């Protein structure tokens, strides 16, 4: 019975959203990195799919519908950017400099590290945009002819890692500016990091959200050119 239900697109979507919602509430109560929805929710779903003997390709059909909503979700990121316009105007030069340098560093360091570990050209193309938000990363990767599954994994790992240690790194290097903390986390680890930045404070969270938008724009512009140069 479970196998049949998990083969239906509507149930697949409902199951995914319910698991994510429950895990997200748990994460807010018990802030332990293994309870991060990007870690625990997929682990639970994989276990259920394995138990029910449902192929990933079958389950992914429902996921394609959720993937479609990533576009509108990205547009919605303009809201925190709009709310922070006064701060952005007053600190425009350092914010843009930080986002621009951070975006370039993310691409260059990713490609060089992957090359040092022996990654082939297809893999390099597929993970170059990992530090921007999922819809933009997918669009860039598809345009370059990369593997969409690899970039999804890369974006997820980046968000989880940044959300887990981003604030701790900021404290370690003694960054005290709320604006700098928000921009740094948002630039390096998109939505995954922003979810953690929101717990630090309204300014950190909103600036991290604004940084996601700016990083997406910068990354979309520079990745095609940097990939040609680096690869």
Z-matrix of the N, CA and C atoms (Angstrom, degrees):
N
C 1 1.464
C 2 1.532 1 111.00
N 3 1.347 2 115.50 1 -45.92
C 4 1.466 3 119.68 2 179.82
C 5 1.521 4 110.56 3 -61.34
N 6 1.323 5 116.43 4 -38.25
C 7 1.463 6 121.01 5 178.24
C 8 1.515 7 110.79 6 -59.54
N 9 1.332 8 116.79 7 -43.66
C 10 1.460 9 121.93 8 -179.28
C 11 1.525 10 111.33 9 -66.08
N 12 1.337 11 115.81 10 -42.34
C 13 1.461 12 119.78 11 -179.53
C 14 1.527 13 111.39 12 -63.78
N 15 1.348 14 116.15 13 -43.49
C 16 1.461 15 120.37 14 -178.23
C 17 1.525 16 113.04 15 -72.40
N 18 1.324 17 116.43 16 -4.83
C 19 1.461 18 120.72 17 175.88
C 20 1.524 19 111.87 18 -93.40
N 21 1.343 20 115.73 19 -6.64
C 22 1.465 21 120.96 20 179.30
C 23 1.523 22 109.80 21 -93.58
N 24 1.328 23 116.78 22 130.17
C 25 1.459 24 121.17 23 -175.10
C 26 1.524 25 113.21 24 -58.21
N 27 1.344 26 116.85 25 -43.17
C 28 1.461 27 119.90 26 -178.37
C 29 1.519 28 111.14 27 -63.29
N 30 1.328 29 117.25 28 -41.39
C 31 1.463 30 120.54 29 178.95
C 32 1.524 31 110.40 30 -68.97
N 33 1.322 32 117.72 31 -36.00
C 34 1.461 33 121.28 32 178.44
C 35 1.531 34 110.69 33 -59.81
N 36 1.339 35 115.76 34 -45.74
C 37 1.463 36 120.50 35 179.50
C 38 1.527 37 110.58 36 -64.44
N 39 1.331 38 115.94 37 -46.94
C 40 1.464 39 120.70 38 -179.22
C 41 1.525 40 111.06 39 -61.31
N 42 1.309 41 116.68 40 -45.03
C 43 1.463 42 122.00 41 179.62
C 44 1.524 43 110.94 42 -59.89
N 45 1.322 44 116.33 43 -45.12
C 46 1.460 45 121.44 44 -179.66
C 47 1.523 46 111.08 45 -61.68
N 48 1.322 47 116.98 46 -48.05
C 49 1.465 48 121.49 47 -177.69
C 50 1.527 49 111.96 48 -66.31
N 51 1.331 50 116.92 49 -38.99
C 52 1.469 51 120.38 50 179.92
C 53 1.529 52 110.69 51 -65.77
N 54 1.338 53 116.45 52 -46.36
C 55 1.472 54 120.26 53 178.95
C 56 1.520 55 110.69 54 -60.33
N 57 1.327 56 116.49 55 -44.99
C 58 1.470 57 120.17 56 -178.89
C 59 1.526 58 110.71 57 -63.59
N 60 1.330 59 117.38 58 -43.50
C 61 1.468 60 121.20 59 -178.74
C 62 1.520 61 111.72 60 -62.69
N 63 1.324 62 116.79 61 -44.69
C 64 1.465 63 121.32 62 -179.94
C 65 1.531 64 110.78 63 -63.69
N 66 1.332 65 116.08 64 -45.74
C 67 1.468 66 120.01 65 -178.89
C 68 1.529 67 110.63 66 -67.04
N 69 1.325 68 116.51 67 -37.38
C 70 1.458 69 120.34 68 179.99
C 71 1.533 70 110.89 69 -63.47
N 72 1.326 71 116.86 70 -40.32
C 73 1.467 72 120.45 71 176.91
C 74 1.529 73 110.95 72 -65.96
N 75 1.309 74 115.90 73 -38.69
C 76 1.465 75 120.20 74 177.09
C 77 1.520 76 110.82 75 -62.69
N 78 1.334 77 116.18 76 -41.57
C 79 1.461 78 121.67 77 -178.53
C 80 1.529 79 111.10 78 -64.99
N 81 1.330 80 116.75 79 -35.07
C 82 1.460 81 120.34 80 179.36
C 83 1.528 82 111.19 81 -69.34
N 84 1.330 83 116.57 82 -30.10
C 85 1.466 84 120.46 83 179.49
C 86 1.528 85 111.65 84 -84.39
N 87 1.322 86 115.44 85 -42.37
C 88 1.470 87 120.85 86 -179.29
C 89 1.522 88 107.83 87 -118.66
N 90 1.320 89 116.14 88 95.18
C 91 1.465 90 119.46 89 -172.09
C 92 1.530 91 110.51 90 -82.20
N 93 1.343 92 114.67 91 72.83
C 94 1.461 93 122.20 92 176.96
C 95 1.522 94 107.65 93 -114.38
N 96 1.341 95 117.41 94 134.02
C 97 1.456 96 120.02 95 -169.13
C 98 1.531 97 113.66 96 -59.08
N 99 1.336 98 118.13 97 -29.56
C 100 1.463 99 119.99 98 178.95
C 101 1.527 100 112.33 99 -71.14
N 102 1.343 101 116.60 100 -15.17
C 103 1.460 102 120.68 101 176.57
C 104 1.525 103 111.76 102 -91.37
N 105 1.318 104 116.92 103 3.75
C 106 1.463 105 120.77 104 176.32
C 107 1.532 106 108.84 105 -55.81
N 108 1.350 107 118.53 106 130.92
C 109 1.466 108 120.70 107 -177.80
C 110 1.521 109 113.86 108 -55.56
N 111 1.341 110 116.42 109 -28.93
C 112 1.466 111 119.33 110 179.70
C 113 1.529 112 112.16 111 -75.05
N 114 1.337 113 116.81 112 -13.14
C 115 1.465 114 121.06 113 177.11
C 116 1.522 115 110.90 114 -103.35
N 117 1.338 116 115.40 115 -55.50
C 118 1.464 117 120.39 116 -172.44
C 119 1.527 118 113.27 117 -72.51
N 120 1.326 119 117.72 118 -41.48
C 121 1.474 120 120.31 119 -177.95
C 122 1.535 121 111.83 120 -61.06
N 123 1.346 122 118.98 121 -49.59
C 124 1.470 123 118.34 122 177.06
C 125 1.528 124 112.84 123 -62.01
N 126 1.350 125 116.65 124 -35.28
C 127 1.471 126 119.79 125 179.80
C 128 1.526 127 110.36 126 -63.04
N 129 1.337 128 116.38 127 -42.68
C 130 1.468 129 120.52 128 178.80
C 131 1.529 130 110.63 129 -64.81
N 132 1.329 131 115.95 130 -43.81
C 133 1.464 132 119.65 131 -178.50
C 134 1.529 133 111.79 132 -65.78
N 135 1.333 134 116.10 133 -38.72
C 136 1.465 135 119.72 134 177.92
C 137 1.528 136 111.33 135 -64.11
N 138 1.325 137 115.89 136 -40.01
C 139 1.463 138 120.31 137 178.64
C 140 1.534 139 110.45 138 -63.08
N 141 1.326 140 116.55 139 -44.84
C 142 1.469 141 120.82 140 -179.32
C 143 1.527 142 110.54 141 -65.70
N 144 1.325 143 116.92 142 -42.59
C 145 1.466 144 120.18 143 179.37
C 146 1.524 145 111.14 144 -63.70
N 147 1.327 146 115.85 145 -40.51
C 148 1.466 147 119.54 146 177.97
C 149 1.527 148 110.42 147 -65.20
N 150 1.326 149 117.02 148 -43.28
C 151 1.464 150 121.17 149 179.96
C 152 1.531 151 111.11 150 -64.15
N 153 1.335 152 116.69 151 -39.38
C 154 1.465 153 121.16 152 -178.14
C 155 1.527 154 112.35 153 -84.71
N 156 1.338 155 116.80 154 -3.76
C 157 1.467 156 122.37 155 -179.23
C 158 1.539 157 111.95 156 57.02
N 159 1.320 158 114.53 157 50.74
C 160 1.466 159 121.52 158 178.14
C 161 1.528 160 108.47 159 -107.36
N 162 1.316 161 117.87 160 125.95
C 163 1.460 162 121.95 161 179.20
C 164 1.522 163 110.56 162 -67.65
N 165 1.337 164 115.20 163 145.82
C 166 1.462 165 119.51 164 179.60
C 167 1.525 166 111.45 165 -60.18
N 168 1.333 167 117.26 166 -39.07
C 169 1.468 168 120.99 167 -178.62
C 170 1.524 169 111.33 168 -59.55
N 171 1.337 170 116.41 169 -35.57
C 172 1.464 171 120.87 170 178.87
C 173 1.526 172 110.22 171 -70.69
N 174 1.329 173 115.87 172 -45.71
C 175 1.459 174 120.37 173 -179.02
C 176 1.528 175 111.61 174 -67.37
N 177 1.317 176 117.31 175 -32.12
C 178 1.463 177 121.76 176 -176.18
C 179 1.522 178 112.59 177 -67.26
N 180 1.330 179 118.69 178 -17.97
C 181 1.457 180 120.64 179 179.11
C 182 1.520 181 111.01 180 -62.13
N 183 1.332 182 116.07 181 -39.20
C 184 1.456 183 119.52 182 175.14
C 185 1.520 184 111.28 183 -69.96
N 186 1.323 185 115.74 184 -34.07
C 187 1.458 186 120.19 185 178.52
C 188 1.511 187 112.95 186 -65.38
N 189 1.323 188 117.08 187 -28.17
C 190 1.462 189 120.56 188 178.43
C 191 1.523 190 110.93 189 -62.09
N 192 1.329 191 116.55 190 -32.52
C 193 1.463 192 120.03 191 178.47
C 194 1.526 193 110.74 192 -69.04
N 195 1.343 194 115.71 193 -39.29
C 196 1.464 195 119.83 194 177.02
C 197 1.529 196 109.57 195 -67.74
N 198 1.316 197 116.06 196 -39.43
C 199 1.466 198 120.93 197 178.88
C 200 1.524 199 111.13 198 -58.57
N 201 1.344 200 116.60 199 -34.30
C 202 1.457 201 121.00 200 179.12
C 203 1.529 202 111.30 201 -60.91
N 204 1.340 203 116.31 202 -32.05
C 205 1.460 204 121.18 203 -177.38
C 206 1.528 205 112.75 204 -77.80
N 207 1.331 206 116.95 205 -7.82
C 208 1.463 207 119.69 206 178.70
C 209 1.522 208 111.44 207 -64.40
N 210 1.321 209 116.37 208 -30.73
C 211 1.472 210 120.17 209 178.33
C 212 1.517 211 111.87 210 -61.96
N 213 1.351 212 118.34 211 -57.44
C 214 1.468 213 119.59 212 176.18
C 215 1.521 214 113.41 213 -58.13
N 216 1.338 215 116.74 214 -34.67
C 217 1.468 216 120.28 215 179.49
C 218 1.524 217 110.56 216 -63.42
N 219 1.330 218 115.96 217 -37.34
C 220 1.463 219 120.15 218 178.81
C 221 1.521 220 111.02 219 -66.84
N 222 1.332 221 116.18 220 -41.39
C 223 1.464 222 120.28 221 177.50
C 224 1.528 223 110.33 222 -61.16
N 225 1.342 224 116.27 223 -36.93
C 226 1.465 225 120.96 224 -179.73
C 227 1.520 226 112.32 225 -64.49
N 228 1.331 227 116.54 226 -19.85
C 229 1.465 228 119.39 227 178.39
C 230 1.523 229 111.59 228 -65.69
N 231 1.331 230 116.13 229 -13.77
C 232 1.460 231 119.69 230 176.62
C 233 1.519 232 112.85 231 -67.31
N 234 1.347 233 117.15 232 -18.81
C 235 1.469 234 121.09 233 -179.22
C 236 1.524 235 111.83 234 -63.63
N 237 1.363 236 118.89 235 -53.42
C 238 1.471 237 117.55 236 178.14
C 239 1.519 238 112.31 237 -63.22
N 240 1.323 239 116.86 238 -30.22
C 241 1.466 240 120.01 239 177.62
C 242 1.529 241 109.55 240 -64.46
N 243 1.320 242 116.53 241 -42.92
C 244 1.466 243 121.37 242 -179.79
C 245 1.529 244 110.96 243 -64.70
N 246 1.347 245 115.92 244 -41.38
C 247 1.454 246 119.89 245 -178.22
C 248 1.524 247 112.52 246 -65.68
N 249 1.318 248 116.06 247 -25.43
C 250 1.467 249 120.03 248 -176.70
C 251 1.528 250 113.07 249 -100.51
N 252 1.329 251 116.64 250 13.41
C 253 1.464 252 119.76 251 -178.58
C 254 1.527 253 112.92 252 -55.86
N 255 1.347 254 120.06 253 -43.19
C 256 1.476 255 118.80 254 178.56
C 257 1.532 256 113.14 255 -58.42
N 258 1.350 257 116.45 256 -44.06
C 259 1.466 258 119.53 257 179.37
C 260 1.519 259 110.60 258 -68.15
N 261 1.333 260 115.98 259 -41.15
C 262 1.462 261 120.11 260 -179.22
C 263 1.521 262 110.94 261 -62.75
N 264 1.320 263 116.67 262 -40.41
C 265 1.467 264 120.18 263 178.34
C 266 1.522 265 111.43 264 -63.27
N 267 1.322 266 116.23 265 -41.54
C 268 1.465 267 119.43 266 -177.75
C 269 1.521 268 112.80 267 -72.99
N 270 1.337 269 115.93 268 -25.62
C 271 1.469 270 120.47 269 -178.95
C 272 1.533 271 110.96 270 -122.41
N 273 1.302 272 116.70 271 31.84
C 274 1.461 273 121.02 272 -171.62
C 275 1.524 274 113.45 273 -58.77
N 276 1.307 275 117.82 274 -47.70
C 277 1.466 276 120.46 275 -175.75
C 278 1.538 277 112.54 276 -63.33
N 279 1.332 278 119.59 277 -51.66
C 280 1.481 279 118.09 278 179.19
C 281 1.526 280 113.00 279 -65.00
N 282 1.344 281 118.28 280 -34.63
C 283 1.459 282 120.46 281 179.59
C 284 1.523 283 110.59 282 -66.01
N 285 1.337 284 116.86 283 -48.33
C 286 1.459 285 120.36 284 179.68
C 287 1.520 286 111.39 285 -64.47
N 288 1.336 287 116.03 286 -38.72
C 289 1.470 288 119.55 287 177.95
C 290 1.523 289 110.76 288 -62.72
N 291 1.328 290 115.96 289 -44.84
C 292 1.463 291 119.90 290 179.35
C 293 1.516 292 112.83 291 -62.92
N 294 1.333 293 116.18 292 -44.13
C 295 1.469 294 120.35 293 179.37
C 296 1.523 295 110.88 294 -65.35
N 297 1.323 296 116.72 295 -43.23
C 298 1.466 297 120.60 296 -178.00
C 299 1.521 298 111.17 297 -65.15
N 300 1.335 299 116.68 298 -48.57
C 301 1.469 300 120.70 299 179.94
C 302 1.534 301 110.22 300 -65.29
N 303 1.327 302 116.42 301 -40.73
C 304 1.460 303 120.04 302 179.71
C 305 1.515 304 112.51 303 -64.18
N 306 1.333 305 116.27 304 -40.12
C 307 1.464 306 120.58 305 -179.98
C 308 1.523 307 111.46 306 -65.48
N 309 1.328 308 116.40 307 -44.62
C 310 1.465 309 120.64 308 178.47
C 311 1.525 310 110.57 309 -63.99
N 312 1.338 311 116.17 310 -44.86
C 313 1.460 312 120.39 311 179.63
C 314 1.521 313 111.70 312 -59.74
N 315 1.329 314 116.23 313 -40.43
C 316 1.467 315 120.60 314 -178.99
C 317 1.529 316 110.76 315 -62.43
N 318 1.316 317 116.68 316 -44.86
C 319 1.475 318 120.40 317 -178.62
C 320 1.521 319 110.90 318 -68.83
N 321 1.331 320 116.07 319 -49.06
C 322 1.469 321 120.60 320 -176.36
C 323 1.530 322 111.02 321 -63.44
N 324 1.331 323 117.63 322 -46.34
C 325 1.459 324 120.62 323 -178.81
C 326 1.523 325 111.77 324 -64.85
N 327 1.336 326 116.54 325 -37.48
C 328 1.469 327 120.74 326 178.67
C 329 1.519 328 111.19 327 -63.37
N 330 1.314 329 116.27 328 -48.41
C 331 1.468 330 121.01 329 -177.87
C 332 1.528 331 111.08 330 -65.61
N 333 1.330 332 116.96 331 -45.08
C 334 1.470 333 119.78 332 -177.85
C 335 1.522 334 111.59 333 -66.18
N 336 1.328 335 117.00 334 -41.60
C 337 1.458 336 120.37 335 179.95
C 338 1.522 337 110.65 336 -66.18
N 339 1.333 338 116.66 337 -42.81
C 340 1.464 339 120.43 338 179.32
C 341 1.531 340 110.98 339 -64.64
N 342 1.344 341 116.99 340 -39.48
C 343 1.464 342 120.46 341 177.80
C 344 1.525 343 110.55 342 -64.72
N 345 1.333 344 116.50 343 -39.76
C 346 1.460 345 120.77 344 179.50
C 347 1.523 346 111.42 345 -64.03
N 348 1.342 347 115.97 346 -28.85
C 349 1.465 348 120.64 347 179.48
C 350 1.524 349 112.13 348 -89.23
N 351 1.329 350 116.65 349 3.10
C 352 1.458 351 120.49 350 174.84
C 353 1.514 352 116.01 351 90.60
N 354 1.332 353 118.18 352 17.45
C 355 1.463 354 120.57 353 -179.79
C 356 1.530 355 110.77 354 -67.90
N 357 1.340 356 116.54 355 144.82
C 358 1.462 357 119.63 356 179.07
C 359 1.527 358 110.46 357 -83.63
N 360 1.318 359 115.77 358 176.17
C 361 1.463 360 121.19 359 -175.52
C 362 1.520 361 112.52 360 -61.40
N 363 1.318 362 117.75 361 -41.96
C 364 1.469 363 121.08 362 179.90
C 365 1.523 364 111.31 363 -60.32
N 366 1.319 365 116.41 364 -40.21
C 367 1.461 366 120.57 365 179.50
C 368 1.524 367 111.02 366 -67.64
N 369 1.323 368 116.41 367 -41.92
C 370 1.465 369 120.77 368 179.40
C 371 1.524 370 110.96 369 -60.35
N 372 1.325 371 116.15 370 -43.99
C 373 1.463 372 120.43 371 178.61
C 374 1.525 373 110.82 372 -64.10
N 375 1.313 374 115.42 373 -34.29
C 376 1.468 375 120.77 374 -173.82
C 377 1.517 376 114.25 375 -78.69
N 378 1.329 377 118.47 376 -14.73
C 379 1.468 378 119.80 377 -178.16
C 380 1.522 379 113.05 378 -120.29
N 381 1.321 380 117.76 379 -0.12
C 382 1.467 381 120.65 380 -175.36
C 383 1.525 382 112.70 381 -59.73
N 384 1.334 383 117.10 382 -34.04
C 385 1.473 384 120.71 383 -174.95
C 386 1.527 385 112.67 384 -98.23
N 387 1.310 386 118.54 385 23.02
C 388 1.461 387 122.30 386 -171.93
C 389 1.521 388 114.36 387 -64.36
N 390 1.328 389 118.44 388 -19.66
C 391 1.467 390 119.79 389 -174.54
C 392 1.522 391 114.17 390 -91.24
N 393 1.316 392 116.92 391 5.65
C 394 1.461 393 119.10 392 174.51
C 395 1.520 394 109.34 393 -108.31
N 396 1.319 395 116.44 394 173.86
C 397 1.457 396 120.62 395 -174.54
C 398 1.532 397 111.89 396 -68.78
N 399 1.317 398 117.19 397 155.27
C 400 1.459 399 123.36 398 -168.39
C 401 1.537 400 115.00 399 -53.22
N 402 1.337 401 119.85 400 -51.45
C 403 1.473 402 118.74 401 -177.01
C 404 1.527 403 112.78 402 -60.76
N 405 1.328 404 116.34 403 -41.44
C 406 1.460 405 119.97 404 179.66
C 407 1.521 406 110.43 405 -68.86
N 408 1.331 407 116.68 406 -42.18
C 409 1.469 408 120.72 407 178.40
C 410 1.521 409 110.93 408 -60.90
N 411 1.325 410 116.93 409 -41.57
C 412 1.470 411 121.11 410 178.41
C 413 1.526 412 110.56 411 -64.23
N 414 1.329 413 116.38 412 -43.66
C 415 1.460 414 119.97 413 -179.96
C 416 1.515 415 112.47 414 -62.58
N 417 1.338 416 116.72 415 -43.48
C 418 1.469 417 121.12 416 179.02
C 419 1.522 418 110.43 417 -64.21
N 420 1.322 419 116.27 418 -45.40
C 421 1.469 420 121.10 419 -177.67
C 422 1.522 421 111.71 420 -64.92
N 423 1.315 422 117.27 421 -42.17
C 424 1.468 423 120.60 422 178.27
C 425 1.524 424 110.76 423 -65.00
N 426 1.332 425 116.66 424 -37.65
C 427 1.458 426 120.84 425 178.59
C 428 1.529 427 111.19 426 -64.45
N 429 1.343 428 116.07 427 -35.82
C 430 1.462 429 120.70 428 -179.93
C 431 1.525 430 112.72 429 -83.03
N 432 1.339 431 116.55 430 -7.89
C 433 1.462 432 120.71 431 -179.83
C 434 1.512 433 113.36 432 84.44
N 435 1.343 434 116.91 433 24.79
C 436 1.454 435 120.74 434 -179.28
C 437 1.520 436 113.01 435 -86.91
N 438 1.323 437 115.02 436 -177.75
C 439 1.462 438 122.42 437 -178.49
C 440 1.532 439 109.50 438 -90.71
N 441 1.338 440 117.10 439 118.39
C 442 1.461 441 119.72 440 -176.02
C 443 1.526 442 112.51 441 -67.95
N 444 1.320 443 117.59 442 -28.84
C 445 1.472 444 120.13 443 179.43
C 446 1.528 445 110.84 444 -68.55
N 447 1.324 446 116.85 445 -36.92
C 448 1.460 447 120.27 446 179.31
C 449 1.524 448 111.65 447 -67.65
N 450 1.327 449 116.38 448 -40.66
C 451 1.466 450 118.48 449 -178.61
C 452 1.527 451 110.43 450 -70.25
N 453 1.324 452 117.59 451 -34.04
C 454 1.467 453 120.13 452 175.94
C 455 1.527 454 110.03 453 -61.50
N 456 1.324 455 116.11 454 -44.71
C 457 1.467 456 120.62 455 177.88
C 458 1.526 457 110.63 456 -63.83
N 459 1.340 458 116.37 457 -43.75
C 460 1.459 459 120.51 458 -178.98
C 461 1.521 460 112.58 459 -62.15
N 462 1.329 461 116.37 460 -43.12
C 463 1.462 462 120.87 461 179.34
C 464 1.529 463 110.34 462 -65.23
N 465 1.334 464 116.40 463 -42.63
C 466 1.470 465 120.30 464 -179.74
C 467 1.526 466 111.54 465 -62.83
N 468 1.331 467 116.77 466 -46.63
C 469 1.463 468 120.77 467 -179.52
C 470 1.535 469 110.63 468 -63.37
N 471 1.326 470 116.36 469 -41.23
C 472 1.467 471 120.74 470 179.25
C 473 1.519 472 110.86 471 -61.41
N 474 1.335 473 116.60 472 -45.33
C 475 1.456 474 120.34 473 -179.86
C 476 1.516 475 112.70 474 -64.74
N 477 1.326 476 116.12 475 -42.33
C 478 1.468 477 120.43 476 179.70
C 479 1.529 478 110.51 477 -64.36
N 480 1.331 479 115.62 478 -47.00
C 481 1.466 480 120.70 479 -177.98
C 482 1.521 481 110.85 480 -63.90
N 483 1.343 482 115.96 481 -46.09
C 484 1.463 483 119.77 482 179.99
C 485 1.520 484 112.68 483 -64.74
N 486 1.333 485 115.73 484 -40.16
C 487 1.453 486 119.14 485 178.17
C 488 1.513 487 113.00 486 -67.22
N 489 1.330 488 116.12 487 -29.43
C 490 1.468 489 120.72 488 -177.87
C 491 1.526 490 112.74 489 -77.56
N 492 1.333 491 116.70 490 -41.88
C 493 1.468 492 118.75 491 -173.02
C 494 1.529 493 114.53 492 -119.14
N 495 1.346 494 117.51 493 -4.95
C 496 1.462 495 120.28 494 -176.67
C 497 1.521 496 114.11 495 -53.46
N 498 1.332 497 118.43 496 -55.68
C 499 1.469 498 119.59 497 -179.95
C 500 1.523 499 112.83 498 -61.00
N 501 1.333 500 116.16 499 -36.37
C 502 1.470 501 119.44 500 179.51
C 503 1.534 502 110.84 501 -65.28
N 504 1.329 503 116.07 502 -39.08
C 505 1.468 504 119.89 503 177.36
C 506 1.525 505 110.04 504 -64.07
N 507 1.333 506 116.80 505 -41.16
C 508 1.462 507 120.80 506 178.70
C 509 1.525 508 111.00 507 -60.73
N 510 1.333 509 116.52 508 -42.28
C 511 1.466 510 119.53 509 177.71
C 512 1.519 511 111.53 510 -67.05
N 513 1.338 512 115.87 511 -36.94
C 514 1.458 513 120.40 512 -178.41
C 515 1.524 514 111.34 513 -63.10
N 516 1.328 515 116.72 514 -40.22
C 517 1.469 516 120.49 515 -179.29
C 518 1.531 517 111.51 516 -92.39
N 519 1.346 518 115.91 517 8.01
C 520 1.460 519 123.56 518 173.07
C 521 1.524 520 113.77 519 62.66
N 522 1.318 521 115.70 520 42.42
C 523 1.468 522 120.33 521 172.22
C 524 1.524 523 107.11 522 -85.28
N 525 1.319 524 117.32 523 120.23
C 526 1.462 525 121.22 524 -175.54
C 527 1.526 526 113.52 525 -110.86
N 528 1.302 527 117.70 526 -19.47
C 529 1.464 528 121.15 527 179.78
C 530 1.522 529 110.15 528 -67.10
N 531 1.328 530 116.58 529 125.99
C 532 1.463 531 121.05 530 179.38
C 533 1.534 532 111.06 531 -63.37
N 534 1.319 533 115.57 532 -36.61
C 535 1.463 534 119.90 533 178.90
C 536 1.523 535 110.32 534 -65.68
N 537 1.334 536 116.56 535 -45.66
C 538 1.466 537 121.11 536 -179.99
C 539 1.523 538 111.50 537 -63.39
N 540 1.330 539 116.22 538 -40.24
C 541 1.470 540 119.83 539 179.14
C 542 1.524 541 110.19 540 -63.16
N 543 1.331 542 116.91 541 -46.62
C 544 1.461 543 120.88 542 -179.72
C 545 1.510 544 112.36 543 -62.92
N 546 1.324 545 116.77 544 -46.41
C 547 1.469 546 120.86 545 -179.63
C 548 1.520 547 110.72 546 -64.56
N 549 1.321 548 117.06 547 -41.83
C 550 1.464 549 120.79 548 -179.63
C 551 1.517 550 112.72 549 -62.59
N 552 1.332 551 115.86 550 -45.34
C 553 1.460 552 119.93 551 -179.31
C 554 1.519 553 111.08 552 -68.72
N 555 1.337 554 117.03 553 -44.26
C 556 1.462 555 120.52 554 -179.35
C 557 1.512 556 113.04 555 -65.54
N 558 1.328 557 116.86 556 -36.95
C 559 1.461 558 121.20 557 -179.72
C 560 1.521 559 111.45 558 -68.92
N 561 1.310 560 117.10 559 -38.86
C 562 1.462 561 120.60 560 -174.11
C 563 1.518 562 114.37 561 -88.61
N 564 1.345 563 117.21 562 -26.02
C 565 1.470 564 117.49 563 -172.79
C 566 1.526 565 114.74 564 -142.20
N 567 1.339 566 116.24 565 25.98
C 568 1.474 567 124.45 566 171.11
C 569 1.531 568 113.95 567 37.63
N 570 1.350 569 117.89 568 -133.83
C 571 1.469 570 121.21 569 -172.34
C 572 1.522 571 113.06 570 -66.75
N 573 1.332 572 117.33 571 -34.27
C 574 1.460 573 120.48 572 179.22
C 575 1.519 574 111.32 573 -60.57
N 576 1.321 575 115.86 574 -43.68
C 577 1.451 576 120.20 575 178.05
C 578 1.518 577 112.03 576 -72.73
N 579 1.332 578 116.40 577 -34.83
C 580 1.463 579 120.45 578 -178.53
C 581 1.521 580 111.69 579 -64.55
N 582 1.333 581 116.72 580 -36.04
C 583 1.463 582 119.77 581 177.84
C 584 1.528 583 110.83 582 -60.28
N 585 1.327 584 116.38 583 -33.61
C 586 1.469 585 120.57 584 176.66
C 587 1.530 586 110.45 585 -78.71
N 588 1.332 587 116.77 586 -37.43
C 589 1.466 588 120.62 587 179.81
C 590 1.525 589 111.34 588 -62.66
N 591 1.326 590 116.62 589 -33.91
C 592 1.468 591 120.84 590 178.67
C 593 1.529 592 111.33 591 -62.25
N 594 1.325 593 116.52 592 -28.82
C 595 1.457 594 120.62 593 178.54
C 596 1.526 595 111.70 594 -74.76
N 597 1.338 596 116.20 595 -20.69
C 598 1.461 597 120.06 596 -180.00
C 599 1.521 598 111.58 597 -79.15
N 600 1.329 599 116.45 598 -31.28
C 601 1.458 600 119.95 599 -178.47
C 602 1.516 601 111.65 600 161.35
N 603 1.322 602 115.68 601 164.50
C 604 1.470 603 120.42 602 -177.53
C 605 1.522 604 111.65 603 -64.40
N 606 1.322 605 116.88 604 -42.50
C 607 1.470 606 119.76 605 -178.62
C 608 1.524 607 110.82 606 -65.05
N 609 1.334 608 116.68 607 -47.77
C 610 1.467 609 120.14 608 179.23
C 611 1.526 610 111.56 609 -59.03
N 612 1.342 611 115.80 610 -44.61
C 613 1.460 612 120.04 611 -178.29
C 614 1.515 613 112.86 612 -66.69
N 615 1.317 614 116.87 613 -45.18
C 616 1.466 615 119.87 614 -178.13
C 617 1.526 616 111.63 615 -69.05
N 618 1.330 617 117.17 616 -37.71
C 619 1.461 618 119.44 617 177.92
C 620 1.519 619 111.18 618 -70.02
N 621 1.328 620 116.71 619 -33.69
C 622 1.465 621 120.02 620 175.57
C 623 1.523 622 109.77 621 -65.30
N 624 1.345 623 116.67 622 -41.69
C 625 1.459 624 120.08 623 176.84
C 626 1.514 625 112.27 624 -62.82
N 627 1.327 626 116.33 625 -40.77
C 628 1.462 627 120.15 626 177.30
C 629 1.530 628 110.90 627 -64.78
N 630 1.339 629 115.87 628 -37.47
C 631 1.467 630 120.49 629 179.61
C 632 1.526 631 111.30 630 -64.67
N 633 1.332 632 117.13 631 -32.16
C 634 1.468 633 120.28 632 177.72
C 635 1.522 634 110.10 633 -58.68
N 636 1.339 635 115.53 634 -46.28
C 637 1.470 636 120.33 635 -178.93
C 638 1.520 637 110.61 636 -63.63
N 639 1.330 638 116.37 637 -48.80
C 640 1.466 639 120.59 638 -178.22
C 641 1.529 640 111.39 639 -64.35
N 642 1.322 641 116.73 640 -40.61
C 643 1.468 642 120.96 641 178.56
C 644 1.523 643 110.76 642 -64.09
N 645 1.331 644 116.26 643 -39.70
C 646 1.460 645 120.00 644 177.83
C 647 1.518 646 111.69 645 -60.13
N 648 1.328 647 116.17 646 -43.49
C 649 1.468 648 120.62 647 179.65
C 650 1.524 649 111.06 648 -64.75
N 651 1.340 650 115.90 649 -46.27
C 652 1.468 651 120.17 650 -178.77
C 653 1.521 652 110.63 651 -65.11
N 654 1.321 653 116.94 652 -45.46
C 655 1.461 654 121.64 653 -178.71
C 656 1.520 655 111.74 654 -61.56
N 657 1.328 656 115.84 655 -42.00
C 658 1.468 657 119.79 656 179.39
C 659 1.525 658 111.35 657 -61.69
N 660 1.316 659 116.37 658 -31.05
C 661 1.468 660 120.57 659 -178.81
C 662 1.525 661 112.64 660 -81.71
N 663 1.342 662 117.36 661 -37.71
C 664 1.466 663 119.58 662 -170.98
C 665 1.518 664 114.75 663 -94.21
N 666 1.349 665 118.18 664 -28.84
C 667 1.462 666 120.07 665 -173.77
C 668 1.527 667 113.27 666 -58.92
N 669 1.343 668 120.02 667 -47.81
C 670 1.475 669 118.71 668 -179.69
C 671 1.526 670 113.43 669 -56.02
N 672 1.326 671 116.99 670 -36.48
C 673 1.466 672 120.71 671 -179.08
C 674 1.530 673 111.37 672 -78.73
N 675 1.332 674 116.68 673 -41.85
C 676 1.463 675 120.07 674 -179.37
C 677 1.540 676 110.78 675 -65.88
N 678 1.322 677 116.66 676 -38.35
C 679 1.461 678 120.03 677 179.22
C 680 1.522 679 110.70 678 -60.75
N 681 1.327 680 116.70 679 -42.24
C 682 1.468 681 120.35 680 178.97
C 683 1.526 682 111.67 681 -63.33
N 684 1.339 683 115.73 682 -38.18
C 685 1.464 684 120.65 683 -178.91
C 686 1.530 685 111.47 684 -73.49
N 687 1.347 686 115.97 685 -44.04
C 688 1.468 687 120.40 686 -173.54
C 689 1.518 688 113.81 687 -81.02
N 690 1.331 689 116.49 688 -26.66
C 691 1.459 690 119.85 689 -176.62
C 692 1.515 691 111.61 690 -105.33
